[in-house]
């Protein structure tokens, strides 16, 4: 019994390779959207609060800070308004920078890095306060936008509760 093999020409090989590459490129937007999705309904257990301590090695402190930041960003209340969603996700991101700066302060003696870490702590705290103030100023607008997007949910503004 003799097997017949198809003879693949160079042109056929290039054509098949080009088709495969186009198929991969066409799937990139879907993959990118999935990578940046915000799974609001994914319940995960919150990691313990970050504590900068010399009882842990630096690498563990950084892992802890990243876990807390990642959880905070994933759990941020999103309403579809890019301004609001940006701010709610940036607050835990900035807190993560503060936590990492605290971790490096425990291990470095480099004066430039110590100054940088202290500046990060101060600036990120200020920016968190600015973002919290922005959220407070725009709270009514976010509630109105949510009510408009979900007319089945009525908001009782005098009591601050939903019926």
OpenMM code with the backbone's topology and positions (N, CA, C; nanometers):
from openmm import Vec3, app, unit

residues = "UNK UNK UNK UNK UNK UNK UNK UNK UNK UNK UNK UNK UNK UNK UNK UNK UNK UNK UNK UNK UNK UNK UNK UNK UNK UNK UNK UNK UNK UNK UNK UNK UNK UNK UNK UNK UNK UNK UNK UNK UNK UNK UNK UNK UNK UNK UNK UNK UNK UNK UNK UNK UNK UNK UNK UNK UNK UNK UNK UNK UNK UNK UNK UNK UNK UNK UNK UNK UNK UNK UNK UNK UNK UNK UNK UNK UNK UNK UNK UNK UNK UNK UNK UNK UNK UNK UNK UNK UNK UNK UNK UNK UNK UNK UNK UNK UNK UNK UNK UNK UNK UNK UNK UNK UNK UNK UNK UNK UNK UNK UNK UNK UNK UNK UNK UNK UNK UNK UNK UNK UNK UNK UNK UNK UNK UNK UNK UNK UNK UNK UNK UNK UNK UNK UNK UNK UNK UNK UNK UNK UNK UNK UNK UNK UNK UNK UNK UNK UNK UNK UNK UNK UNK UNK UNK UNK UNK UNK UNK UNK UNK UNK UNK".split()
positions = [
    Vec3(0.0846, -0.1171, 0.0000),
    Vec3(0.0000, 0.0000, 0.0000),
    Vec3(0.0890, 0.1233, 0.0000),
    Vec3(0.0645, 0.2068, -0.0943),
    Vec3(0.1466, 0.3244, -0.1080),
    Vec3(0.0643, 0.4475, -0.0707),
    Vec3(0.1206, 0.5308, 0.0166),
    Vec3(0.0527, 0.6540, 0.0574),
    Vec3(0.0837, 0.7626, -0.0436),
    Vec3(-0.0170, 0.8343, -0.0805),
    Vec3(0.0026, 0.9469, -0.1713),
    Vec3(0.0165, 1.0728, -0.0887),
    Vec3(0.1209, 1.1415, -0.1098),
    Vec3(0.1412, 1.2690, -0.0412),
    Vec3(0.1176, 1.3799, -0.1402),
    Vec3(0.0519, 1.4806, -0.0884),
    Vec3(0.0301, 1.5967, -0.1726),
    Vec3(0.1600, 1.6739, -0.1804),
    Vec3(0.1921, 1.7120, -0.2956),
    Vec3(0.3123, 1.7891, -0.3144),
    Vec3(0.2780, 1.9355, -0.2890),
    Vec3(0.3416, 1.9919, -0.1881),
    Vec3(0.3127, 2.1305, -0.1528),
    Vec3(0.4138, 2.2199, -0.2224),
    Vec3(0.3632, 2.3097, -0.2986),
    Vec3(0.4519, 2.4030, -0.3658),
    Vec3(0.4838, 2.5174, -0.2717),
    Vec3(0.5858, 2.5917, -0.3035),
    Vec3(0.6254, 2.7058, -0.2225),
    Vec3(0.5129, 2.8085, -0.2178),
    Vec3(0.4444, 2.8302, -0.3273),
    Vec3(0.3340, 2.9267, -0.3322),
    Vec3(0.2195, 2.8830, -0.2404),
    Vec3(0.1882, 2.7526, -0.2400),
    Vec3(0.0812, 2.7011, -0.1536),
    Vec3(0.1200, 2.7177, -0.0077),
    Vec3(0.2439, 2.6901, 0.0251),
    Vec3(0.2921, 2.7024, 0.1624),
    Vec3(0.2835, 2.8479, 0.2091),
    Vec3(0.3248, 2.9405, 0.1267),
    Vec3(0.3193, 3.0829, 0.1615),
    Vec3(0.1748, 3.1279, 0.1773),
    Vec3(0.0889, 3.0804, 0.0877),
    Vec3(-0.0530, 3.1164, 0.0948),
    Vec3(-0.1143, 3.0655, 0.2253),
    Vec3(-0.0860, 2.9407, 0.2626),
    Vec3(-0.1413, 2.8839, 0.3859),
    Vec3(-0.0883, 2.9581, 0.5093),
    Vec3(0.0368, 2.9929, 0.5049),
    Vec3(0.0969, 3.0677, 0.6152),
    Vec3(0.0314, 3.2059, 0.6270),
    Vec3(0.0083, 3.2710, 0.5144),
    Vec3(-0.0556, 3.4030, 0.5144),
    Vec3(-0.1977, 3.3950, 0.5675),
    Vec3(-0.2713, 3.2921, 0.5290),
    Vec3(-0.4085, 3.2738, 0.5785),
    Vec3(-0.4074, 3.2524, 0.7292),
    Vec3(-0.3149, 3.1711, 0.7774),
    Vec3(-0.3053, 3.1452, 0.9213),
    Vec3(-0.2714, 3.2734, 0.9970),
    Vec3(-0.1799, 3.3523, 0.9423),
    Vec3(-0.1425, 3.4785, 1.0079),
    Vec3(-0.2597, 3.5761, 1.0095),
    Vec3(-0.3337, 3.5836, 0.9005),
    Vec3(-0.4506, 3.6720, 0.8968),
    Vec3(-0.5553, 3.6279, 0.9990),
    Vec3(-0.5739, 3.4992, 1.0130),
    Vec3(-0.6698, 3.4485, 1.1122),
    Vec3(-0.6263, 3.4860, 1.2531),
    Vec3(-0.4973, 3.4758, 1.2807),
    Vec3(-0.4473, 3.5141, 1.4133),
    Vec3(-0.4633, 3.6637, 1.4364),
    Vec3(-0.4306, 3.7435, 1.3368),
    Vec3(-0.4450, 3.8890, 1.3498),
    Vec3(-0.5901, 3.9293, 1.3698),
    Vec3(-0.6806, 3.8605, 1.3027),
    Vec3(-0.8220, 3.8925, 1.3164),
    Vec3(-0.8717, 3.8647, 1.4574),
    Vec3(-0.8095, 3.7692, 1.5269),
    Vec3(-0.8537, 3.7354, 1.6627),
    Vec3(-0.7932, 3.8261, 1.7685),
    Vec3(-0.6941, 3.9077, 1.7365),
    Vec3(-0.6292, 3.9930, 1.8357),
    Vec3(-0.7245, 4.0902, 1.9046),
    Vec3(-0.8142, 4.1605, 1.8339),
    Vec3(-0.9038, 4.2515, 1.9062),
    Vec3(-0.9893, 4.1796, 2.0099),
    Vec3(-1.0335, 4.0600, 1.9787),
    Vec3(-1.1143, 3.9835, 2.0737),
    Vec3(-1.0300, 3.9479, 2.1954),
    Vec3(-0.9065, 3.9037, 2.1717),
    Vec3(-0.8186, 3.8696, 2.2826),
    Vec3(-0.7848, 3.9925, 2.3657),
    Vec3(-0.7614, 4.1057, 2.3011),
    Vec3(-0.7302, 4.2284, 2.3742),
    Vec3(-0.8484, 4.2726, 2.4585),
    Vec3(-0.9688, 4.2640, 2.4042),
    Vec3(-1.0882, 4.3029, 2.4806),
    Vec3(-1.1038, 4.2128, 2.6012),
    Vec3(-1.0801, 4.0817, 2.5814),
    Vec3(-1.0921, 3.9883, 2.6924),
    Vec3(-0.9879, 4.0182, 2.7999),
    Vec3(-0.8661, 4.0514, 2.7587),
    Vec3(-0.7603, 4.0781, 2.8546),
    Vec3(-0.7892, 4.2017, 2.9380),
    Vec3(-0.8632, 4.2981, 2.8833),
    Vec3(-0.8920, 4.4214, 2.9554),
    Vec3(-1.0328, 4.4240, 3.0129),
    Vec3(-1.0998, 4.3119, 3.0122),
    Vec3(-1.2351, 4.3097, 3.0663),
    Vec3(-1.2297, 4.3242, 3.2175),
    Vec3(-1.3375, 4.3710, 3.2730),
    Vec3(-1.3473, 4.3913, 3.4168),
    Vec3(-1.4559, 4.2992, 3.4692),
    Vec3(-1.4180, 4.1799, 3.5165),
    Vec3(-1.5188, 4.0830, 3.5585),
    Vec3(-1.5844, 4.1246, 3.6896),
    Vec3(-1.6878, 4.2070, 3.6815),
    Vec3(-1.7536, 4.2596, 3.8000),
    Vec3(-1.8222, 4.1500, 3.8804),
    Vec3(-1.8646, 4.0430, 3.8164),
    Vec3(-1.9402, 3.9400, 3.8852),
    Vec3(-1.8520, 3.8267, 3.9363),
    Vec3(-1.7187, 3.8421, 3.9281),
    Vec3(-1.6300, 3.7370, 3.9723),
    Vec3(-1.5957, 3.7582, 4.1195),
    Vec3(-1.6610, 3.6821, 4.2069),
    Vec3(-1.6303, 3.6994, 4.3484),
    Vec3(-1.4984, 3.6302, 4.3834),
    Vec3(-1.4075, 3.7037, 4.4417),
    Vec3(-1.2828, 3.6457, 4.4876),
    Vec3(-1.2624, 3.6901, 4.6312),
    Vec3(-1.1945, 3.6064, 4.7059),
    Vec3(-1.1685, 3.6403, 4.8445),
    Vec3(-1.0614, 3.7481, 4.8489),
    Vec3(-1.0869, 3.8497, 4.9263),
    Vec3(-0.9917, 3.9593, 4.9388),
    Vec3(-0.8669, 3.9109, 5.0113),
    Vec3(-0.7505, 3.9502, 4.9627),
    Vec3(-0.6285, 3.9150, 5.0347),
    Vec3(-0.6226, 3.9953, 5.1649),
    Vec3(-0.5411, 3.9526, 5.2599),
    Vec3(-0.5300, 4.0311, 5.3833),
    Vec3(-0.4732, 4.1694, 5.3521),
    Vec3(-0.5041, 4.2642, 5.4371),
    Vec3(-0.4537, 4.4011, 5.4188),
    Vec3(-0.3008, 4.3982, 5.4151),
    Vec3(-0.2434, 4.4871, 5.3368),
    Vec3(-0.0980, 4.4936, 5.3249),
    Vec3(-0.0380, 4.5510, 5.4520),
    Vec3(0.0672, 4.4859, 5.4996),
    Vec3(0.1427, 4.5356, 5.6144),
    Vec3(0.2899, 4.5274, 5.5772),
    Vec3(0.3567, 4.6413, 5.5752),
    Vec3(0.4999, 4.6433, 5.5477),
    Vec3(0.5716, 4.5991, 5.6751),
    Vec3(0.6451, 4.4896, 5.6654),
    Vec3(0.7092, 4.4330, 5.7831),
    Vec3(0.8397, 4.3664, 5.7447),
    Vec3(0.9375, 4.3795, 5.8314),
    Vec3(1.0651, 4.3129, 5.8071),
    Vec3(1.0561, 4.1625, 5.8332),
    Vec3(0.9407, 4.1163, 5.8791),
    Vec3(0.9221, 3.9730, 5.9015),
    Vec3(0.9117, 3.8954, 5.7698),
    Vec3(0.8887, 3.9669, 5.6610),
    Vec3(0.8785, 3.9023, 5.5298),
    Vec3(0.9899, 3.9533, 5.4398),
    Vec3(1.0341, 3.8670, 5.3457),
    Vec3(1.1332, 3.9162, 5.2485),
    Vec3(1.0680, 4.0173, 5.1525),
    Vec3(1.1518, 4.0992, 5.0937),
    Vec3(1.1039, 4.2042, 5.0031),
    Vec3(1.0146, 4.1483, 4.8931),
    Vec3(1.0540, 4.0375, 4.8324),
    Vec3(0.9761, 3.9803, 4.7221),
    Vec3(0.8353, 3.9441, 4.7682),
    Vec3(0.8219, 3.8921, 4.8898),
    Vec3(0.6894, 3.8571, 4.9418),
    Vec3(0.6066, 3.9829, 4.9668),
    Vec3(0.6711, 4.0878, 5.0156),
    Vec3(0.5994, 4.2144, 5.0364),
    Vec3(0.5467, 4.2691, 4.9040),
    Vec3(0.6275, 4.2602, 4.7997),
    Vec3(0.5830, 4.3084, 4.6688),
    Vec3(0.4682, 4.2233, 4.6162),
    Vec3(0.4771, 4.0916, 4.6347),
    Vec3(0.3670, 4.0038, 4.5937),
    Vec3(0.2395, 4.0372, 4.6698),
    Vec3(0.2526, 4.0617, 4.8002),
    Vec3(0.1363, 4.0980, 4.8816),
    Vec3(0.0750, 4.2288, 4.8333),
    Vec3(0.1597, 4.3284, 4.8083),
    Vec3(0.1100, 4.4583, 4.7616),
    Vec3(0.0386, 4.4436, 4.6275),
    Vec3(0.0957, 4.3634, 4.5384),
    Vec3(0.0330, 4.3415, 4.4077),
    Vec3(-0.1005, 4.2698, 4.4216),
    Vec3(-0.1086, 4.1721, 4.5111),
    Vec3(-0.2337, 4.0968, 4.5296),
    Vec3(-0.3442, 4.1883, 4.5814),
    Vec3(-0.3104, 4.2739, 4.6778),
    Vec3(-0.4096, 4.3669, 4.7323),
    Vec3(-0.4529, 4.4664, 4.6246),
    Vec3(-0.3562, 4.5192, 4.5491),
    Vec3(-0.3870, 4.6151, 4.4432),
    Vec3(-0.4736, 4.5506, 4.3348),
    Vec3(-0.4353, 4.4320, 4.2918),
    Vec3(-0.5097, 4.3627, 4.1868),
    Vec3(-0.6528, 4.3365, 4.2319),
    Vec3(-0.6691, 4.2898, 4.3541),
    Vec3(-0.8048, 4.2637, 4.4047),
    Vec3(-0.8853, 4.3941, 4.4103),
    Vec3(-0.8233, 4.5000, 4.4593),
    Vec3(-0.8921, 4.6286, 4.4680),
    Vec3(-0.9351, 4.6814, 4.3323),
    Vec3(-0.8505, 4.6643, 4.2330),
    Vec3(-0.8845, 4.7116, 4.0994),
    Vec3(-0.9967, 4.6273, 4.0389),
    Vec3(-0.9927, 4.4966, 4.0614),
    Vec3(-1.0977, 4.4093, 4.0075),
    Vec3(-1.2314, 4.4299, 4.0786),
    Vec3(-1.2260, 4.4682, 4.2061),
    Vec3(-1.3480, 4.4871, 4.2846),
    Vec3(-1.4003, 4.6305, 4.2774),
    Vec3(-1.3299, 4.7181, 4.2066),
    Vec3(-1.3712, 4.8584, 4.1982),
    Vec3(-1.5116, 4.8679, 4.1373),
    Vec3(-1.5961, 4.9505, 4.1957),
    Vec3(-1.7330, 4.9629, 4.1422),
    Vec3(-1.7325, 5.0331, 4.0072),
    Vec3(-1.7743, 4.9626, 3.9053),
    Vec3(-1.7760, 5.0160, 3.7690),
    Vec3(-1.9195, 5.0462, 3.7289),
    Vec3(-1.9385, 5.1593, 3.6587),
    Vec3(-2.0739, 5.1915, 3.6125),
    Vec3(-2.0796, 5.2197, 3.4628),
    Vec3(-1.9692, 5.2027, 3.3924),
    Vec3(-1.9682, 5.2245, 3.2482),
    Vec3(-1.9270, 5.3646, 3.2069),
    Vec3(-1.9202, 5.4574, 3.3018),
    Vec3(-1.8725, 5.5928, 3.2718),
    Vec3(-1.7195, 5.5891, 3.2789),
    Vec3(-1.6513, 5.6150, 3.1681),
    Vec3(-1.5055, 5.6050, 3.1683),
    Vec3(-1.4384, 5.6898, 3.2757),
    Vec3(-1.4901, 5.8094, 3.3006),
    Vec3(-1.4297, 5.8947, 3.4037),
    Vec3(-1.4394, 5.8282, 3.5400),
    Vec3(-1.5581, 5.7850, 3.5754),
    Vec3(-1.5813, 5.7201, 3.7042),
    Vec3(-1.5001, 5.5916, 3.7155),
    Vec3(-1.5051, 5.5085, 3.6131),
    Vec3(-1.4383, 5.3794, 3.6181),
    Vec3(-1.2869, 5.3961, 3.6285),
    Vec3(-1.2328, 5.4938, 3.5577),
    Vec3(-1.0897, 5.5234, 3.5669),
    Vec3(-1.0512, 5.5581, 3.7101),
    Vec3(-1.1283, 5.6476, 3.7708),
    Vec3(-1.0957, 5.6928, 3.9059),
    Vec3(-1.1087, 5.5790, 4.0067),
    Vec3(-1.2163, 5.5005, 3.9970),
    Vec3(-1.2345, 5.3940, 4.0956),
    Vec3(-1.1263, 5.2867, 4.0849),
    Vec3(-1.0732, 5.2669, 3.9663),
    Vec3(-0.9656, 5.1688, 3.9523),
    Vec3(-0.8292, 5.2284, 3.9886),
    Vec3(-0.8117, 5.3574, 3.9702),
    Vec3(-0.6829, 5.4192, 4.0012),
    Vec3(-0.6584, 5.4324, 4.1509),
    Vec3(-0.7633, 5.4387, 4.2308),
    Vec3(-0.7431, 5.4505, 4.3758),
    Vec3(-0.6675, 5.3285, 4.4295),
    Vec3(-0.7123, 5.2057, 4.4040),
    Vec3(-0.6321, 5.0929, 4.4532),
    Vec3(-0.4958, 5.0818, 4.3837),
    Vec3(-0.4875, 5.1283, 4.2607),
    Vec3(-0.3587, 5.1280, 4.1906),
    Vec3(-0.2595, 5.2188, 4.2633),
    Vec3(-0.3053, 5.3387, 4.3002),
    Vec3(-0.2187, 5.4318, 4.3730),
    Vec3(-0.1842, 5.3763, 4.5118),
    Vec3(-0.2818, 5.3121, 4.5772),
    Vec3(-0.2534, 5.2521, 4.7076),
    Vec3(-0.1479, 5.1431, 4.6934),
    Vec3(-0.1521, 5.0708, 4.5824),
    Vec3(-0.0499, 4.9693, 4.5565),
    Vec3(0.0887, 5.0311, 4.5462),
    Vec3(0.0985, 5.1467, 4.4820),
    Vec3(0.2274, 5.2158, 4.4726),
    Vec3(0.2759, 5.2578, 4.6118),
    Vec3(0.1837, 5.3033, 4.6953),
    Vec3(0.2196, 5.3405, 4.8330),
    Vec3(0.2715, 5.2188, 4.9088),
    Vec3(0.2002, 5.1078, 4.8971),
    Vec3(0.2414, 4.9862, 4.9672),
    Vec3(0.3786, 4.9383, 4.9202),
    Vec3(0.4040, 4.9452, 4.7894),
    Vec3(0.5339, 4.9037, 4.7370),
    Vec3(0.6452, 4.9975, 4.7848),
    Vec3(0.6142, 5.1263, 4.7912),
    Vec3(0.7133, 5.2223, 4.8400),
    Vec3(0.7451, 5.1956, 4.9869),
    Vec3(0.6443, 5.1609, 5.0655),
    Vec3(0.6689, 5.1264, 5.2062),
    Vec3(0.7577, 5.0030, 5.2155),
    Vec3(0.7357, 4.9071, 5.1273),
    Vec3(0.8169, 4.7849, 5.1277),
    Vec3(0.9628, 4.8154, 5.0967),
    Vec3(0.9867, 4.8998, 4.9984),
    Vec3(1.1256, 4.9279, 4.9623),
    Vec3(1.1946, 5.0103, 5.0715),
    Vec3(1.1198, 5.0918, 5.1439),
    Vec3(1.1797, 5.1683, 5.2533),
    Vec3(1.2367, 5.0768, 5.3623),
    Vec3(1.1788, 4.9587, 5.3761),
    Vec3(1.2285, 4.8642, 5.4766),
    Vec3(1.3601, 4.7990, 5.4362),
    Vec3(1.3892, 4.7989, 5.3070),
    Vec3(1.5055, 4.7221, 5.2622),
    Vec3(1.6167, 4.8043, 5.1999),
    Vec3(1.5904, 4.9236, 5.1557),
    Vec3(1.6959, 4.9995, 5.0875),
    Vec3(1.7615, 5.1011, 5.1803),
    Vec3(1.8881, 5.1214, 5.1567),
    Vec3(1.9617, 5.2276, 5.2251),
    Vec3(2.0027, 5.3359, 5.1254),
    Vec3(1.9684, 5.3152, 4.9985),
    Vec3(2.0037, 5.4113, 4.8936),
    Vec3(1.9252, 5.5396, 4.9162),
    Vec3(1.9930, 5.6509, 4.9377),
    Vec3(1.9211, 5.7756, 4.9690),
    Vec3(1.8300, 5.8228, 4.8550),
    Vec3(1.8705, 5.8008, 4.7311),
    Vec3(1.7863, 5.8425, 4.6190),
    Vec3(1.6571, 5.7612, 4.6150),
    Vec3(1.6681, 5.6296, 4.6357),
    Vec3(1.5481, 5.5456, 4.6356),
    Vec3(1.4595, 5.5745, 4.7566),
    Vec3(1.5204, 5.6031, 4.8704),
    Vec3(1.4411, 5.6371, 4.9890),
    Vec3(1.3632, 5.7666, 4.9635),
    Vec3(1.4284, 5.8656, 4.9048),
    Vec3(1.3595, 5.9912, 4.8726),
    Vec3(1.2488, 5.9688, 4.7708),
    Vec3(1.2755, 5.8859, 4.6709),
    Vec3(1.1749, 5.8546, 4.5703),
    Vec3(1.0554, 5.7854, 4.6353),
    Vec3(1.0818, 5.6866, 4.7199),
    Vec3(0.9728, 5.6144, 4.7864),
    Vec3(0.8900, 5.7090, 4.8737),
    Vec3(0.9561, 5.7962, 4.9473),
    Vec3(0.8837, 5.8917, 5.0319),
    Vec3(0.7999, 5.9878, 4.9467),
    Vec3(0.8544, 6.0293, 4.8336),
    Vec3(0.7789, 6.1172, 4.7434),
    Vec3(0.6590, 6.0442, 4.6843),
    Vec3(0.6773, 5.9185, 4.6489),
    Vec3(0.5654, 5.8393, 4.5959),
    Vec3(0.4551, 5.8301, 4.6999),
    Vec3(0.4914, 5.8020, 4.8235),
    Vec3(0.3914, 5.7909, 4.9299),
    Vec3(0.3130, 5.9218, 4.9439),
    Vec3(0.3842, 6.0324, 4.9500),
    Vec3(0.3175, 6.1617, 4.9670),
    Vec3(0.2290, 6.1958, 4.8476),
    Vec3(0.2822, 6.1819, 4.7266),
    Vec3(0.2065, 6.2195, 4.6064),
    Vec3(0.0870, 6.1285, 4.5821),
    Vec3(0.1077, 5.9990, 4.6010),
    Vec3(-0.0028, 5.9063, 4.5766),
    Vec3(-0.1147, 5.9274, 4.6794),
    Vec3(-0.0787, 5.9584, 4.8046),
    Vec3(-0.1814, 5.9906, 4.9050),
    Vec3(-0.2611, 6.1136, 4.8597),
    Vec3(-0.1907, 6.2155, 4.8136),
    Vec3(-0.2594, 6.3367, 4.7657),
    Vec3(-0.3510, 6.3054, 4.6487),
    Vec3(-0.3030, 6.2258, 4.5553),
    Vec3(-0.3846, 6.1934, 4.4384),
    Vec3(-0.5052, 6.1076, 4.4765),
    Vec3(-0.4888, 6.0171, 4.5729),
    Vec3(-0.6035, 5.9387, 4.6202),
    Vec3(-0.7088, 6.0323, 4.6786),
    Vec3(-0.6662, 6.1299, 4.7585),
    Vec3(-0.7620, 6.2264, 4.8151),
    Vec3(-0.8327, 6.3056, 4.7047),
    Vec3(-0.7577, 6.3444, 4.6015),
    Vec3(-0.8196, 6.4160, 4.4896),
    Vec3(-0.9230, 6.3293, 4.4188),
    Vec3(-0.8901, 6.2022, 4.3996),
    Vec3(-0.9841, 6.1122, 4.3317),
    Vec3(-1.1070, 6.0848, 4.4181),
    Vec3(-1.0883, 6.0712, 4.5492),
    Vec3(-1.2029, 6.0521, 4.6382),
    Vec3(-1.2933, 6.1755, 4.6361),
    Vec3(-1.2328, 6.2930, 4.6319),
    Vec3(-1.3112, 6.4166, 4.6241),
    Vec3(-1.3857, 6.4236, 4.4909),
    Vec3(-1.3197, 6.3838, 4.3824),
    Vec3(-1.3863, 6.3836, 4.2518),
    Vec3(-1.5061, 6.2899, 4.2547),
    Vec3(-1.4889, 6.1701, 4.3118),
    Vec3(-1.6002, 6.0760, 4.3210),
    Vec3(-1.7154, 6.1338, 4.4026),
    Vec3(-1.6830, 6.2017, 4.5112),
    Vec3(-1.7879, 6.2623, 4.5944),
    Vec3(-1.8626, 6.3706, 4.5170),
    Vec3(-1.7890, 6.4519, 4.4404),
    Vec3(-1.8530, 6.5591, 4.3615),
    Vec3(-1.9399, 6.5034, 4.2498),
    Vec3(-1.9055, 6.3871, 4.1983),
    Vec3(-1.9770, 6.3300, 4.0846),
    Vec3(-2.0689, 6.2145, 4.1232),
    Vec3(-2.0929, 6.1968, 4.2508),
    Vec3(-2.1753, 6.0841, 4.2969),
    Vec3(-2.3171, 6.0931, 4.2425),
    Vec3(-2.3780, 6.2127, 4.2430),
    Vec3(-2.5145, 6.2271, 4.1922),
    Vec3(-2.5209, 6.1983, 4.0434),
    Vec3(-2.4226, 6.2445, 3.9693),
    Vec3(-2.4195, 6.2193, 3.8255),
    Vec3(-2.4086, 6.0712, 3.7953),
    Vec3(-2.3288, 5.9990, 3.8743),
    Vec3(-2.3143, 5.8550, 3.8528),
    Vec3(-2.4453, 5.7828, 3.8830),
    Vec3(-2.5142, 5.8263, 3.9892),
    Vec3(-2.6420, 5.7635, 4.0236),
    Vec3(-2.7455, 5.7913, 3.9145),
    Vec3(-2.7465, 5.9143, 3.8621),
    Vec3(-2.8402, 5.9485, 3.7550),
    Vec3(-2.8096, 5.8693, 3.6289),
    Vec3(-2.6800, 5.8536, 3.5974),
    Vec3(-2.6420, 5.7778, 3.4774),
    Vec3(-2.6829, 5.6315, 3.4930),
    Vec3(-2.6631, 5.5762, 3.6130),
    Vec3(-2.7005, 5.4368, 3.6363),
    Vec3(-2.8519, 5.4204, 3.6267),
    Vec3(-2.9262, 5.5151, 3.6811),
    Vec3(-3.0721, 5.5073, 3.6754),
    Vec3(-3.1201, 5.5168, 3.5309),
    Vec3(-3.0550, 5.6003, 3.4515),
    Vec3(-3.0929, 5.6135, 3.3107),
    Vec3(-3.0609, 5.4857, 3.2337),
    Vec3(-2.9500, 5.4227, 3.2700),
    Vec3(-2.9104, 5.2994, 3.2012),
    Vec3(-2.9963, 5.1810, 3.2444),
    Vec3(-3.0495, 5.1869, 3.3670),
    Vec3(-3.1311, 5.0783, 3.4219),
    Vec3(-3.2632, 5.1348, 3.4728),
    Vec3(-3.3569, 5.1664, 3.3838),
    Vec3(-3.4817, 5.2286, 3.4279),
    Vec3(-3.5637, 5.1425, 3.5222),
    Vec3(-3.5383, 5.0128, 3.5258),
    Vec3(-3.6137, 4.9271, 3.6168),
    Vec3(-3.5723, 4.9484, 3.7621),
    Vec3(-3.4548, 5.0114, 3.7826),
    Vec3(-3.4104, 5.0409, 3.9183),
    Vec3(-3.4440, 5.1864, 3.9489),
    Vec3(-3.5349, 5.2081, 4.0394),
    Vec3(-3.5656, 5.3462, 4.0762),
    Vec3(-3.4827, 5.3825, 4.1978),
    Vec3(-3.4360, 5.5047, 4.2017),
    Vec3(-3.3515, 5.5510, 4.3110),
    Vec3(-3.4303, 5.6508, 4.3936),
    Vec3(-3.4380, 5.6271, 4.5212),
    Vec3(-3.5022, 5.7197, 4.6136),
    Vec3(-3.3920, 5.8081, 4.6713),
    Vec3(-3.3792, 5.9296, 4.6189),
    Vec3(-3.2689, 6.0154, 4.6597),
    Vec3(-3.2879, 6.0745, 4.7989),
    Vec3(-3.4104, 6.0763, 4.8504),
    Vec3(-3.4299, 6.1333, 4.9832),
    Vec3(-3.3802, 6.0376, 5.0903),
    Vec3(-3.3848, 5.9098, 5.0666),
    Vec3(-3.3418, 5.8118, 5.1647),
    Vec3(-3.2078, 5.7488, 5.1271),
    Vec3(-3.1642, 5.7637, 5.0030),
    Vec3(-3.0369, 5.7059, 4.9607),
    Vec3(-3.0412, 5.5543, 4.9453),
    Vec3(-3.1624, 5.5006, 4.9290),
    Vec3(-3.1755, 5.3568, 4.9125),
    Vec3(-3.2496, 5.3271, 4.7833),
    Vec3(-3.2369, 5.2038, 4.7401),
    Vec3(-3.3076, 5.1600, 4.6191),
    Vec3(-3.4323, 5.0853, 4.6596),
    Vec3(-3.5358, 5.1072, 4.5812),
    Vec3(-3.6603, 5.0309, 4.6057),
    Vec3(-3.6621, 4.9071, 4.5219),
] * unit.nanometer
topology = app.Topology()
chain = topology.addChain("A")
for resn in residues:
    res = topology.addResidue(resn, chain)
    for name in ("N", "CA", "C"):
        topology.addAtom(name, app.Element.getBySymbol(name[0]), res)
